[in-house]
Amino acid sequence: MYKELLQGEFGPLGHYADELFTAKTDFEFFRLIAESVVPLIRRSHVFEKFYFQCIKERDEHFKLRSELAAIVPIEMEQVFMALKKAIEGDIRINSTEVKQQVAAIDSIFNQKYTYMIPTYIDMAYESIKHLLQLLLEHGFIDIVTMYATVGYNAKKIAHIEVFTFAPTLIRLHELDEFSRHDVNCPMWIIWEKFVFIAWCWVTPFAFFKDKELRYDDYCSQQESSYLLMLHSGWLEINAIKKQSKSDSLFFKRNTYTNWLKSMLNIFMLEQQSVLVPEQEYFPKEKNDPGLYRVELRFDDIDYRLLVLDVQWSRDGIIDTYLICRFHDGSGVLSVVSGLLKEPVEKEVDVRSGRSGSINVHKCLRGIKGTIVARLFFAMVSTYVIKMRIKVIYDFNLFGTDLLELKTYIKSLEKMPHRYR
């Protein structure tokens, strides 16, 4: 498949990609990545552009993370001091259990530099949550509602629905979770994972012999954690090379298969921008909405089918393409169909009125095709999502987004005429 799609300089990459997808063993799969795919990408003329784009995205990620991480300690201490003041100033509160919990949190902040994993911030966060739960159980709802959203069950018993006292910490956790997630994983992380395979494959065990784990201060702790990660990855690749069974902590074949497809899409788009005249992809009449139109909707006949209606030209007929088919009772089906009924930009809590475990990441995974999830939907928080747009016209898209969406659509199953 990819051998036909990738041409010229990219031809060998397509050849090895096809071999990867049909590899019978993990040894064969990861060997091809380490010895063929990574070196080929590094030698390509577009590698510099690709690499520096990854660097740019990585730096932006860590800049935002650094800014959030600097705010979090201040925010947490301010929250605790305000909560502590409210408790000590309320003559109604005489619970020994509450006072002991306040003292325990005080101790966490006083001994902050002794914590590594979990951090004192995470310990304080969980302890403040427990303190608020205790206050709720003792009936001090007026204090709790300053730091959490309180709901009531059918028996009118109060319970905490969402803790709201540490928005910056929640944003930081969501940023870390998103960067670790298999779906919509940033390209800079994907490339680093592939480079890690190549490093583990060619590096001898002697690399670790003169290394020392130290935990004297924060910097040495971070360096030691990094060394342990390298060592664990090396051991896992070594087990793959020996073709012995081992638990996959770092190198899960299905995950790397999906990541490779995302990476190949970038090189296919780069190839198209070189081989195909620019005007074919970037129409001159940018303000003409009839030139290119894509609408996300559920099928009129089978409500479980999520489809794209695509009009390739102003006077062209509408082609309908199948994105995915949901099961009856699917939580993702319920969320997406609800979103399509709401106005654009309206924020929706995915847990509202739904049983079972569901979050925004699960919803985005359920929408097959990362370009569709990225263009049509926006993650607000772990449990809140909104639609960016329901209908996309050509002037809404530029550069690689337009090319990637076209490439993705062409890979979908076109629905029979009766669906148009």
Beta strands, then each sheet from edge to edge (+ up, - down):
strand 1: 148-152
strand 2: 158-163
strand 3: 293-298
strand 4: 305-311
strand 5: 318-325
strand 6: 348-349
strand 7: 377-379
strand 8: 384-387
strand 9: 391-393
strand 10: 413-414
sheet 1: 1+ 2-
sheet 2: 9+ 3- 4+ 5- 10+
sheet 3: 6+ 8- 7+
end
